[in-house]
Amino acid sequence: MKAYVIDCESNGLLRQATKIHCLCYQDIETEDIISLTSYEQMREFLAQEMIVVGHNFPRYDKLVLEKILEISIPW
């Protein structure tokens, strides 16, 4: 299973956020860094099973991504 370091930037804190500016991730194995700005690309990336490393990911990034992209991230 792939592992990524993930971070997203939005226009506000969880309750106020209405836009995701970018979703950036680094493949832990290859060290490649990718930045996504398209919501569709973000949805496609987040649909795969993965191991996630991220500062405050479960308490902010995951929740804001689910809210704005209107998806459920099961992991």
DSSP file with accessible surface (Angstrom, degrees, kcal/mol):
  #  RESIDUE AA STRUCTURE BP1 BP2  ACC     N-H-->O    O-->H-N    N-H-->O    O-->H-N    TCO  KAPPA ALPHA  PHI   PSI    X-CA   Y-CA   Z-CA
    1    1 A M              0   0  150      0, 0.0    49,-0.1     0, 0.0     2,-0.1   0.000 360.0 360.0 360.0 137.4    0.0    0.0    0.0
    2    2 A K        -     0   0   71     47,-0.4    49,-2.5    26,-0.0     2,-0.4  -0.352 360.0-151.3 -72.0 151.4    1.3    3.5   -0.9
    3    3 A A  E     -a   51   0A  24     47,-0.2    25,-2.3    -2,-0.1    26,-0.5  -0.984  15.3-178.2-127.2 137.7    2.1    6.0    1.8
    4    4 A Y  E     -aB  52  27A  17     47,-2.6    49,-2.6    -2,-0.4     2,-0.5  -0.982  29.5-135.1-135.9 146.6    1.9    9.8    1.5
    5    5 A V  E     -aB  53  26A  60     21,-2.3    21,-2.1    -2,-0.3     2,-0.4  -0.895  40.2-168.4 -93.2 125.1    2.6   12.9    3.5
    6    6 A I  E     + B   0  25A   3     47,-2.5     2,-0.3    -2,-0.5    19,-0.2  -0.943  20.1 165.5-125.7 142.6   -0.5   15.1    2.8
    7    7 A D  E     - B   0  24A  72     17,-2.4    17,-3.1    -2,-0.4     2,-0.3  -0.985  11.9-164.8-148.7 143.4   -1.4   18.7    3.5
    8    8 A C  E     - B   0  23A   3     -2,-0.3     2,-0.4    15,-0.2    15,-0.2  -0.943   8.1-149.6-126.6 154.6   -4.2   20.9    2.1
    9    9 A E  E     + B   0  22A  96     13,-2.3    12,-2.7    -2,-0.3    13,-1.3  -0.985  21.5 172.5-122.9 131.9   -4.6   24.7    2.2
   10   10 A S  E     - B   0  20A  19     -2,-0.4    10,-0.2    10,-0.3     7,-0.0  -0.730  44.8-100.6-129.1-177.7   -8.0   26.3    2.4
   11   11 A N  S    S-     0   0   74      8,-1.8     2,-0.3    -2,-0.2     9,-0.1   0.208  93.5  -8.8 -93.6  16.6   -9.5   29.7    2.8
   12   12 A G  S    S-     0   0   25      7,-0.2    -2,-0.1     5,-0.0     5,-0.1  -0.986  87.0 -57.2 176.3 178.9  -10.4   29.3    6.5
   13   13 A L  S >> S-     0   0  128     -2,-0.3     4,-2.5     1,-0.1     3,-0.7  -0.211  71.6 -81.7 -71.4 172.4  -10.8   27.2    9.5
   14   14 A L  T 34 S+     0   0   54      1,-0.3     3,-0.1     2,-0.2    -1,-0.1   0.865 127.9  41.0 -49.2 -51.5  -13.0   24.1    9.3
   15   15 A R  T 34 S+     0   0  223      1,-0.2    -1,-0.3     3,-0.0    -2,-0.0   0.821 123.3  39.6 -71.4 -29.0  -16.4   25.8    9.9
   16   16 A Q  T <4 S+     0   0  122     -3,-0.7    -1,-0.2     2,-0.0    -2,-0.2   0.652  86.7 115.0 -93.6 -17.2  -15.6   28.9    7.7
   17   17 A A     <  +     0   0    0     -4,-2.5     3,-0.1     1,-0.1    -4,-0.0  -0.307  23.0 157.9 -63.2 134.3  -13.8   27.1    4.9
   18   18 A T        +     0   0  104      1,-0.3     2,-0.3    -2,-0.0    -1,-0.1   0.374  62.5  41.8-130.0  -6.4  -15.5   27.2    1.5
   19   19 A K        -     0   0  102     -7,-0.0    -8,-1.8     0, 0.0     2,-0.6  -0.997  61.3-145.6-147.7 138.6  -12.5   26.6   -0.9
   20   20 A I  E     -B   10   0A   1     -2,-0.3   -10,-0.3   -10,-0.2     3,-0.1  -0.928  10.4-168.2-101.0 122.0   -9.5   24.4   -1.0
   21   21 A H  E     -     0   0A  90    -12,-2.7     2,-0.3    -2,-0.6   -11,-0.2   0.898  66.3 -20.0 -75.8 -43.1   -6.6   26.2   -2.7
   22   22 A C  E     -B    9   0A  25    -13,-1.3   -13,-2.3     2,-0.0     2,-0.5  -0.986  45.1-143.7-162.2 156.5   -4.4   23.1   -3.1
   23   23 A L  E     -BC   8  36A   0     13,-2.3    13,-3.2    -2,-0.3     2,-0.4  -0.997  27.7-172.3-122.6 117.5   -3.8   19.5   -1.9
   24   24 A C  E     +BC   7  35A  42    -17,-3.1   -17,-2.4    -2,-0.5     2,-0.3  -0.901   6.2 174.5-113.4 144.2   -0.1   18.6   -1.8
   25   25 A Y  E     -BC   6  34A  40      9,-2.6     9,-2.9    -2,-0.4     2,-0.4  -0.994  20.5-149.4-147.3 153.5    1.3   15.3   -1.2
   26   26 A Q  E     -BC   5  33A  64    -21,-2.1   -21,-2.3    -2,-0.3     2,-0.5  -0.992  22.3-129.9-122.7 127.5    4.7   13.5   -1.1
   27   27 A D  E  >  -B    4   0A  13      5,-2.4     4,-2.4    -2,-0.4   -23,-0.2  -0.654  16.6-149.8 -72.0 120.1    5.1    9.9   -2.0
   28   28 A I  T  4 S+     0   0   82    -25,-2.3    -1,-0.2    -2,-0.5   -24,-0.1   0.866  92.2  46.8 -64.8 -33.6    7.2    8.5    0.9
   29   29 A E  T  4 S+     0   0  162    -26,-0.5    -1,-0.2     1,-0.2   -25,-0.1   0.944 127.0  23.3 -74.4 -49.3    8.8    5.8   -1.3
   30   30 A T  T  4 S-     0   0   63      2,-0.1    -2,-0.2     1,-0.0    -1,-0.2   0.627  92.4-134.6 -93.5 -17.2    9.8    8.0   -4.3
   31   31 A E     <  +     0   0  140     -4,-2.4    -3,-0.1     1,-0.2     2,-0.1   0.549  50.0 154.6  68.3  11.4    9.9   11.4   -2.6
   32   32 A D        -     0   0  100     -5,-0.2    -5,-2.4    -6,-0.1     2,-0.5  -0.465  33.3-148.0 -66.2 140.0    8.0   12.8   -5.5
   33   33 A I  E     -C   26   0A 122     -7,-0.2     2,-0.4    -2,-0.1    -7,-0.2  -0.955  16.4-175.9-115.5 128.9    6.0   15.9   -4.5
   34   34 A I  E     -C   25   0A  65     -9,-2.9    -9,-2.6    -2,-0.5     2,-0.5  -0.959  11.3-160.2-125.6 141.3    2.7   16.7   -6.3
   35   35 A S  E     -C   24   0A  74     -2,-0.4     2,-0.4   -11,-0.2   -11,-0.2  -0.988   9.5-164.8-122.8 125.4    0.3   19.7   -5.9
   36   36 A L  E     +C   23   0A  14    -13,-3.2   -13,-2.3    -2,-0.5    -2,-0.0  -0.902  21.2 166.4-111.5 136.9   -3.3   19.4   -7.0
   37   37 A T        +     0   0  100     -2,-0.4     2,-0.4   -15,-0.2    -1,-0.1   0.517  55.8  91.1-119.5 -14.4   -5.6   22.4   -7.5
   38   38 A S     >  -     0   0   46      1,-0.1     4,-2.2   -15,-0.1     5,-0.2  -0.700  67.5-146.0 -85.1 128.6   -8.5   20.6   -9.4
   39   39 A Y  H  > S+     0   0   66     -2,-0.4     4,-2.5     1,-0.2     5,-0.2   0.879 101.0  54.8 -60.7 -37.3  -11.2   19.3   -7.2
   40   40 A E  H  > S+     0   0  100      1,-0.2     4,-2.3     2,-0.2    -1,-0.2   0.924 108.0  48.1 -64.3 -42.5  -11.7   16.3   -9.5
   41   41 A Q  H  > S+     0   0   95      2,-0.2     4,-2.5     1,-0.2    -1,-0.2   0.891 110.8  52.2 -63.6 -38.5   -8.0   15.4   -9.3
   42   42 A M  H  X S+     0   0    0     -4,-2.2     4,-2.7     2,-0.2    -2,-0.2   0.935 109.6  49.0 -62.2 -45.3   -8.2   15.6   -5.5
   43   43 A R  H  X S+     0   0   74     -4,-2.5     4,-1.1     1,-0.2    -2,-0.2   0.917 111.8  48.9 -60.3 -44.6  -11.2   13.3   -5.4
   44   44 A E  H  < S+     0   0  125     -4,-2.3     3,-0.4     2,-0.2     4,-0.4   0.924 113.1  47.0 -62.5 -44.4   -9.5   10.8   -7.7
   45   45 A F  H >< S+     0   0   10     -4,-2.5     3,-1.2     1,-0.2    -2,-0.2   0.936 112.9  48.2 -63.1 -45.7   -6.3   10.8   -5.5
   46   46 A L  H 3< S+     0   0    5     -4,-2.7    -1,-0.2     1,-0.2    -2,-0.2   0.642  97.0  72.9 -73.6 -12.5   -8.2   10.5   -2.2
   47   47 A A  T 3< S+     0   0   85     -4,-1.1    -1,-0.2    -3,-0.4    -2,-0.2   0.684  82.8  86.6 -74.9 -17.4  -10.3    7.6   -3.6
   48   48 A Q  S <  S-     0   0   73     -3,-1.2     2,-0.3    -4,-0.4    -3,-0.0  -0.499  88.1-106.9 -85.2 153.3   -7.4    5.2   -3.4
   49   49 A E        +     0   0  147     -2,-0.2   -47,-0.4    25,-0.0     2,-0.3  -0.596  56.7 147.9 -74.2 138.4   -6.4    3.2   -0.3
   50   50 A M        -     0   0    9     -2,-0.3     2,-0.5   -49,-0.1   -47,-0.2  -0.986  51.6-107.1-161.8 164.8   -3.3    4.7    1.3
   51   51 A I  E     -a    3   0A  91    -49,-2.5   -47,-2.6    -2,-0.3     2,-0.4  -0.895  41.2-153.1 -97.8 131.3   -1.4    5.3    4.5
   52   52 A V  E     -a    4   0A  38     -2,-0.5     2,-0.4   -49,-0.2   -47,-0.2  -0.914  17.6-175.5-115.5 134.5   -1.5    9.0    5.4
   53   53 A V  E     +a    5   0A  73    -49,-2.6   -47,-2.5    -2,-0.4     2,-0.3  -0.991  27.6 138.4-119.9 129.9    1.0   11.0    7.4
   54   54 A G    >   -     0   0   27     -2,-0.4     3,-1.3   -49,-0.2     2,-0.5  -0.896  56.7-100.7-171.3 143.4    0.0   14.6    8.1
   55   55 A H  T 3  S-     0   0  172     -2,-0.3     6,-0.2     1,-0.3     5,-0.0  -0.548 108.1 -15.7 -68.6 118.4    0.1   17.2   10.8
   56   56 A N  T 3>>S+     0   0   74     -2,-0.5     4,-1.4     4,-0.1     5,-0.8   0.738  91.3 149.0  59.6  25.2   -3.5   17.4   12.2
   57   57 A F  I X4> +     0   0   11     -3,-1.3     5,-2.9     1,-0.2     3,-0.6   0.933  67.4  45.8 -57.0 -49.7   -4.8   15.4    9.2
   58   58 A P  I 345S+     0   0   89      0, 0.0    -1,-0.2     0, 0.0     5,-0.1   0.815 118.3  42.7 -67.5 -25.5   -7.6   13.6   11.0
   59   59 A R  I 345S-     0   0  196     -3,-0.3    -2,-0.2     3,-0.1    -3,-0.1   0.539 135.7  -0.2-100.4  -8.3   -8.8   16.7   12.9
   60   60 A Y  I <X5S+     0   0   43     -4,-1.4     4,-3.0    -3,-0.6     5,-0.3   0.417 124.7  47.2-137.7 -67.5   -8.6   19.3   10.1
   61   61 A D  I  ><S+     0   0    5     -5,-0.8     4,-2.7    -6,-0.2     5,-0.2   0.913 115.3  46.3 -54.2 -50.4   -7.5   18.3    6.6
   62   62 A K  H  ><S+     0   0   45     -5,-2.9     4,-2.4     1,-0.2    -1,-0.2   0.934 115.7  46.5 -59.0 -44.4   -9.6   15.1    6.3
   63   63 A L  H  > S+     0   0   65     -6,-0.5     4,-2.3     2,-0.2    -2,-0.2   0.901 113.9  45.9 -68.1 -41.9  -12.7   17.0    7.6
   64   64 A V  H  X S+     0   0    0     -4,-3.0     4,-2.6     2,-0.2     5,-0.4   0.896 112.7  51.5 -70.7 -36.3  -12.3   20.0    5.3
   65   65 A L  H  X S+     0   0    0     -4,-2.7     4,-2.3    -5,-0.3     6,-0.3   0.936 112.0  46.7 -63.3 -44.6  -11.6   17.8    2.3
   66   66 A E  H  X>S+     0   0   39     -4,-2.4     5,-1.1    -5,-0.2     4,-0.9   0.922 114.7  48.1 -62.9 -42.5  -14.8   15.8    3.0
   67   67 A K  H  <5S+     0   0   94     -4,-2.3    -2,-0.2    -5,-0.2    -1,-0.2   0.956 120.3  33.1 -63.8 -52.8  -16.8   18.9    3.5
   68   68 A I  H  <5S+     0   0   24     -4,-2.6    -2,-0.2     1,-0.2    -3,-0.2   0.889 123.7  43.0 -79.0 -38.2  -15.7   20.9    0.4
   69   69 A L  H  <5S-     0   0    1     -4,-2.3    -1,-0.2    -5,-0.4    -2,-0.2   0.559 102.1-131.8 -83.2  -7.9  -15.2   17.9   -2.0
   70   70 A E  T  <5 +     0   0  169     -4,-0.9     2,-0.3    -5,-0.2    -3,-0.2   0.935  63.5 123.0  56.0  51.6  -18.5   16.3   -0.8
   71   71 A I      < -     0   0   47     -5,-1.1     2,-0.5    -6,-0.3    -1,-0.2  -0.842  61.1-124.0-130.8 169.8  -16.8   12.9   -0.3
   72   72 A S        -     0   0   99     -2,-0.3    -5,-0.0    -3,-0.1     0, 0.0  -0.986  14.9-157.9-117.7 124.6  -16.3   10.4    2.5
   73   73 A I        -     0   0    2     -2,-0.5   -26,-0.1     1,-0.1    -7,-0.1  -0.895   7.1-169.9-101.9 105.8  -12.7    9.4    3.3
   74   74 A P              0   0  115      0, 0.0    -1,-0.1     0, 0.0   -25,-0.0   0.699 360.0 360.0 -74.7 -18.0  -13.0    6.0    5.0
   75   75 A W              0   0   79    -24,-0.0   -23,-0.1     0, 0.0    -2,-0.1   0.004 360.0 360.0 -94.1 360.0   -9.4    5.7    6.1
